Amino acid sequence: MKNAKLIEKLRKLIKNRNNIDEEHIEKLRKVLRKLKKRQHKLADERQEAQNDHDRQKIDQEIEVLKLQRKKGVEIYKQLKKEREEFS
């Protein structure tokens, strides 16, 4: 799955916070895992990059993924905590 698709999926899950259940939290967790794997894959690609332009482009993608993951993890923790309080 491409970065844009993963980020869009994450945005939809974060935006739709009205109907929170275990399945919603699990989907969010899966997307966060995929983003993390993609970030690690890009880091490996960066090491193999031939020139500075390619490295810089990969660095930008990694930075976007980091920021999106950070936001997603915060929401995930918050939803998990809210879910536990209501149970």
Secondary structure, DSSP 8 states (H G I E B T S, - for coil): --HHHHHHHHHHHHH--SS--HHHHHHHHHHHHHHHHHHHHHHHHHHH-SSHHHHHHHHHHHHHHHHHHHHHHHHHHHHHHHHHHH-
